[in-house]
Amino acid sequence: MKGGMLTIFRKELARFFGDKRTALATILLPGLLIFAVYTFMGSALSSQFSVDEDFVPAVQAVNLPGSVSALAGQAGLDIQPAQDVEAAKALIQEEELDLLAVFPPDFDGQVAGYDVTSGAPAPAVELYYNSASVNSSAAYAQMAALLEGYETSLSNKFDVNPGDGTTYDLATQADTAGTLMSSMMPMLLMIFLFSGCMAAAPESIAGEKERGTIATLLITPLRRRDLALGKICALSIIALLSGLSSTIGTLLSMPTLMQMEGGVGAAYTPVHYLALCLIILSTVLFIVACISLISAFARTIKEAQTYVTPLMILAMVVGVTAMFGGGASPHLWAYFIPFYNSVQAMAGLFALELNWTHLLLTVGCNLAYTALGVWGLTRMFNSEKVMFQR
């Protein structure tokens, strides 16, 4: 790193980290807030849509047959006789009772005498429950599964996936986690990285123009290329730290948010993390170059932030494509498109489908676009019309 570029690099880092409140708010606060919010959301969703492990539903029945009573006892269901159907329904509405099962009289006899080929209506069981109650919904699901299993045992001619202990779903937990991560994390990372860049880049260039301090830098014997490189490198480190904080907060909260067992990152090797670092680093460099160009064109920080907002929205929209693309694109042309290439490369990585050709093409294109941005920023620094506009 050359002398002039190193000077600008140190100056930008000293300016940013000199204000401890701004540094903490930009780097640590996003990760802490994301971890707290996502963990709370996961815990809230878990408590809202699941029941306790020792949950025993309150169930009443009318004309409960002995066969179903025996099956219910084996399943741990304590079914009490209902004295009044309407009163039981009222209790379900008031969430004081979970389920009411109404069987026809002599249910076992009707079932034994029913001919499937007769075309006559089959004996029907009515299950009353309250879908607004988690406990009632769980009781309904448990009772319906018990009755369906009983009905199948009476009339079926073959079995589909019999419950003999064999696992028919061959998707591993790593596959499931990878699918979820590949659909969510690219979009989240693009938002985090862009937010970190927006927190620092407009202040560094448009802020100096607004305060008039950019003129002092431009009259020094400093090459404009070194000035552009120094600012972009320093801003990239700041944006990386902010994005890293947000990413760590998200990863730590994922098990609770997605109700996963074990660590989310257990399926990823050091090679995956190295590849992710390369993608993030090259993406941040390109984002910083774009925002720096916009900030150099703007006259004030507020104006720069206004100009950058559409670009951030575009990056977010591109990030959303990972949720509907069914994995990373197999086409090479996709990895030449700015932002889209990073999203696709991250989608493949998180889905445990790391493709080194796509990765290297993405990183190479991002670095090439960054170099082009540095060249453009140098040209803008050389233009008095741009740098001293009012």
C-alpha positions in Angstrom: 0.0 0.0 0.0 1.6 3.2 -1.2 2.2 6.2 1.1 -0.7 8.5 -0.1 -3.2 5.7 -0.2 -2.1 4.5 3.3 -2.5 8.0 4.7 -6.1 8.3 3.4 -6.8 4.7 4.6 -5.6 5.6 8.1 -7.4 8.9 8.1 -10.8 7.3 7.2 -10.5 4.6 9.8 -9.4 7.1 12.5 -12.3 9.4 11.6 -14.8 6.5 11.9 -13.5 4.7 15.0 -12.7 8.1 16.7 -16.4 8.5 17.2 -17.1 5.5 19.5 -20.8 6.0 19.5 -21.0 5.9 15.7 -18.7 2.9 15.5 -20.7 0.9 18.1 -24.0 1.9 16.5 -22.8 0.9 13.0 -20.9 -2.3 13.9 -22.2 -3.9 17.1 -25.7 -2.7 17.4 -27.1 -4.2 14.2 -25.9 -7.7 15.1 -27.2 -7.5 18.7 -30.6 -6.2 17.6 -31.0 -8.8 14.9 -30.1 -11.6 17.3 -32.5 -10.3 19.9 -35.4 -9.7 17.5 -35.0 -13.0 15.6 -34.6 -15.0 18.7 -37.7 -13.4 20.2 -39.6 -14.1 17.0 -38.6 -17.7 17.0 -39.5 -18.2 20.7 -42.8 -16.4 20.1 -43.7 -18.5 17.1 -42.7 -21.7 18.9 -44.9 -20.9 21.9 -47.8 -19.8 19.6 -47.9 -22.8 17.3 -46.7 -25.7 19.5 -47.8 -27.4 22.7 -45.8 -28.5 25.7 -44.2 -31.9 25.6 -46.3 -33.1 28.5 -49.5 -31.8 27.0 -52.6 -34.0 27.6 -55.7 -32.8 25.7 -59.0 -32.6 27.4 -61.3 -34.7 25.2 -64.9 -35.7 25.7 -66.9 -38.2 23.6 -70.5 -39.3 22.9 -71.1 -43.0 22.4 -67.4 -43.8 22.8 -67.0 -47.4 21.4 -64.7 -49.8 23.2 -62.4 -50.3 20.3 -61.6 -46.5 20.1 -61.4 -46.3 23.8 -58.7 -49.0 23.9 -56.7 -47.3 21.1 -57.0 -43.9 22.9 -55.7 -45.5 26.1 -52.7 -46.8 24.2 -52.0 -43.4 22.7 -52.2 -41.7 26.1 -55.6 -40.0 25.4 -57.9 -39.7 28.4 -61.4 -39.4 26.9 -64.3 -38.6 29.2 -68.0 -39.1 28.4 -69.9 -36.0 27.4 -73.1 -35.3 29.3 -74.4 -32.7 26.9 -73.3 -32.0 23.3 -74.2 -28.4 23.2 -72.6 -27.7 26.6 -69.4 -29.4 25.4 -69.4 -27.3 22.2 -69.7 -24.1 24.4 -66.7 -25.2 26.5 -64.7 -25.7 23.3 -65.5 -22.2 22.1 -64.5 -20.9 25.5 -61.2 -23.0 25.2 -62.0 -24.9 28.4 -62.4 -28.2 26.5 -60.1 -29.2 23.6 -62.1 -31.7 21.6 -65.6 -33.3 21.4 -66.0 -36.6 19.5 -69.5 -37.7 18.6 -69.8 -41.4 17.5 -73.0 -42.9 16.2 -74.7 -45.5 18.5 -73.3 -49.0 18.3 -70.3 -47.7 16.3 -68.4 -51.0 16.4 -71.4 -52.9 15.2 -72.1 -50.5 12.3 -68.4 -50.7 11.3 -68.4 -54.5 11.4 -71.5 -54.7 9.3 -70.6 -52.0 6.8 -70.0 -53.1 3.2 -67.7 -50.9 1.3 -69.2 -51.9 -2.1 -72.8 -51.2 -1.0 -72.6 -47.5 -1.8 -74.3 -46.7 1.4 -73.0 -43.9 3.6 -70.2 -45.1 6.0 -70.6 -44.6 9.7 -69.4 -41.0 10.5 -67.6 -39.6 13.4 -67.9 -35.9 14.2 -64.9 -34.1 15.7 -65.6 -30.6 17.1 -62.6 -28.4 17.9 -61.5 -24.8 18.0 -58.8 -23.9 15.4 -58.0 -20.6 17.2 -56.7 -22.7 20.1 -53.3 -24.3 19.7 -54.3 -27.0 22.2 -57.5 -27.7 20.5 -55.9 -28.0 17.1 -53.3 -30.4 18.5 -56.0 -32.5 20.1 -57.9 -32.6 16.8 -54.8 -33.7 14.9 -54.0 -36.4 17.4 -57.6 -37.8 17.5 -57.9 -37.6 13.7 -54.7 -39.5 13.2 -55.8 -42.1 15.7 -59.2 -42.6 13.9 -57.6 -42.6 10.4 -55.1 -45.3 11.5 -58.0 -47.3 12.9 -60.0 -47.0 9.8 -57.1 -48.0 7.6 -56.5 -51.1 9.7 -60.0 -52.2 9.0 -60.4 -51.7 5.3 -57.1 -51.1 3.5 -55.6 -53.7 1.1 -52.0 -52.4 1.1 -49.8 -50.1 3.1 -48.0 -47.0 2.0 -44.8 -46.2 4.1 -45.7 -48.5 7.0 -44.6 -47.4 10.3 -42.0 -50.1 10.8 -39.2 -47.8 11.9 -37.9 -47.3 8.3 -37.1 -43.7 7.3 -38.6 -42.9 3.9 -37.7 -39.2 3.8 -34.1 -39.3 2.7 -33.4 -35.6 3.0 -30.9 -35.0 5.8 -31.1 -32.2 8.3 -28.1 -30.6 6.4 -30.2 -30.6 3.2 -33.1 -29.0 4.9 -31.0 -26.4 6.6 -29.2 -25.7 3.4 -32.4 -25.1 1.5 -33.7 -22.7 4.1 -30.4 -20.9 4.4 -30.0 -20.6 0.6 -33.4 -18.9 0.3 -33.0 -16.5 3.1 -29.3 -15.6 3.7 -28.4 -14.1 0.3 -31.2 -11.5 0.7 -30.3 -10.8 4.3 -26.6 -10.5 3.5 -27.2 -8.1 0.7 -29.3 -5.9 3.1 -26.7 -6.1 5.8 -23.8 -5.3 3.5 -25.6 -2.4 1.8 -26.6 -1.0 5.2 -23.0 -1.0 6.4 -21.8 0.7 3.3 -24.5 3.3 3.4 -23.6 4.1 7.0 -20.1 5.1 6.1 -19.6 5.9 2.4 -21.8 9.0 2.0 -20.2 10.6 5.1 -16.7 9.9 3.8 -17.1 11.6 0.4 -20.3 13.7 0.2 -19.8 14.7 3.8 -16.4 16.1 3.0 -17.8 17.9 0.0 -20.5 19.4 2.2 -18.0 20.5 4.8 -15.5 21.8 2.3 -12.7 19.6 3.5 -12.4 17.7 0.2 -10.7 20.8 -1.3 -7.9 20.5 1.2 -7.3 16.9 0.2 -7.4 17.7 -3.5 -4.7 20.4 -3.4 -2.2 18.1 -1.6 0.5 16.3 -3.7 -1.6 13.2 -3.6 -2.5 11.2 -6.6 -6.3 11.0 -7.1 -6.1 7.3 -7.7 -4.5 6.8 -4.2 -7.2 9.0 -2.7 -9.9 6.9 -4.3 -8.3 3.6 -3.3 -7.6 4.7 0.2 -11.2 5.7 0.8 -12.7 2.6 -0.8 -10.4 0.2 1.2 -11.2 1.9 4.5 -14.9 2.1 3.8 -14.8 -1.6 2.8 -13.4 -2.6 6.1 -16.0 -0.6 8.0 -18.8 -2.1 5.8 -17.4 -5.6 6.3 -17.4 -5.2 10.1 -21.0 -4.1 10.1 -22.0 -6.9 7.7 -20.1 -9.4 9.8 -21.9 -8.3 13.0 -25.3 -8.6 11.3 -24.4 -12.0 9.8 -23.2 -13.5 13.1 -26.4 -12.2 14.8 -28.5 -13.9 12.2 -26.6 -17.2 12.2 -26.8 -17.4 16.0 -30.6 -16.7 16.0 -31.4 -19.2 13.1 -31.8 -22.3 15.3 -34.5 -20.6 17.4 -36.1 -18.7 14.4 -36.3 -21.9 12.2 -36.9 -24.3 15.1 -33.8 -26.3 14.0 -32.1 -28.8 16.2 -28.3 -28.3 16.6 -26.2 -25.7 15.1 -27.1 -24.2 11.7 -23.5 -24.1 10.6 -22.7 -27.7 11.4 -23.0 -28.7 7.8 -20.6 -26.1 6.5 -16.8 -26.7 6.3 -14.0 -24.2 6.6 -13.9 -24.2 2.8 -17.5 -23.0 2.7 -16.7 -20.2 5.1 -13.6 -19.2 3.1 -15.7 -19.1 -0.1 -18.3 -17.0 1.7 -15.6 -14.5 2.8 -14.4 -14.2 -0.8 -17.9 -13.5 -2.1 -18.7 -11.0 0.7 -15.4 -9.2 0.3 -15.7 -8.8 -3.4 -19.3 -7.7 -3.1 -18.6 -5.1 -0.4 -15.8 -3.7 -2.6 -18.2 -3.3 -5.5 -21.0 -1.8 -3.3 -18.6 0.7 -1.8 -17.3 1.6 -5.2 -20.9 2.2 -6.4 -21.9 4.3 -3.4 -18.6 6.2 -3.5 -19.4 7.2 -7.1 -22.9 8.3 -6.2 -21.5 10.2 -3.2 -18.9 12.0 -5.3 -21.6 13.2 -7.6 -23.9 14.4 -4.8 -23.4 17.7 -3.0 -24.6 16.7 0.5 -24.9 13.6 2.6 -28.7 13.7 2.4 -28.6 14.0 -1.4 -26.2 11.1 -1.6 -28.4 8.9 0.6 -31.4 9.8 -1.6 -29.5 8.8 -4.7 -28.3 5.5 -3.1 -31.7 4.4 -2.0 -32.9 3.1 -5.4 -29.7 1.1 -5.7 -30.3 -0.5 -2.3 -33.8 -1.4 -3.3 -32.5 -2.9 -6.5 -30.0 -5.0 -4.5 -32.8 -6.2 -2.2 -35.0 -7.2 -5.1 -32.1 -9.1 -6.6 -31.6 -10.8 -3.2 -35.2 -11.9 -3.1 -34.6 -13.9 -6.4 -32.8 -16.5 -4.3 -36.1 -17.4 -2.6 -37.8 -18.4 -5.9 -34.9 -19.6 -8.1 -34.8 -23.2 -6.8 -31.1 -22.9 -6.1 -28.1 -21.3 -7.8 -28.3 -20.7 -11.5 -26.3 -23.2 -13.7 -25.8 -20.6 -16.4 -22.4 -18.8 -16.6 -23.9 -15.6 -17.8 -25.7 -15.2 -14.5 -22.3 -14.7 -12.8 -21.4 -11.7 -14.9 -24.3 -9.6 -13.7 -23.5 -7.3 -10.7 -25.3 -8.1 -7.5 -27.1 -11.0 -9.1 -23.9 -13.0 -9.4 -23.2 -12.6 -5.7 -26.7 -13.7 -4.8 -26.5 -16.8 -7.0 -23.0 -17.7 -5.7 -24.2 -17.4 -2.1 -27.4 -19.4 -2.8 -25.3 -22.3 -4.2 -22.9 -22.1 -1.3 -25.6 -22.2 1.4 -27.3 -25.0 -0.4 -24.0 -27.0 -0.1 -23.5 -26.9 -3.8 -20.3 -25.0 -4.0 -19.2 -24.5 -7.6 -15.6 -23.1 -7.9 -16.1 -21.9 -11.4 -19.1 -19.8 -10.5 -17.3 -18.6 -7.3 -14.2 -17.5 -9.1 -16.2 -15.9 -11.9 -18.3 -14.0 -9.4 -15.2 -12.8 -7.4 -13.3 -11.9 -10.6 -16.2 -9.9 -12.0 -16.8 -8.0 -8.8 -13.1 -7.1 -8.5 -13.1 -6.0 -12.2 -16.2 -3.8 -11.6 -14.6 -2.4 -8.5 -11.5 -1.4 -10.5 -13.8 0.2 -13.0 -15.4 2.1 -10.2 -12.1 3.2 -8.8 -11.1 4.5 -12.2 -14.4 6.4 -12.4 -14.0 7.8 -8.9 -10.5 9.0 -9.9 -11.9 10.8 -12.9 -14.5 12.4 -10.8 -11.9 13.6 -8.3 -10.0 15.1 -11.2 -13.1 17.1 -12.3 -13.4 20.4 -10.5 -16.9 20.7 -12.0 -18.0 17.6 -10.1 -16.1 18.1 -6.9 -16.8 21.8 -6.4 -20.4 22.0 -7.6 -22.8 24.0 -5.6 
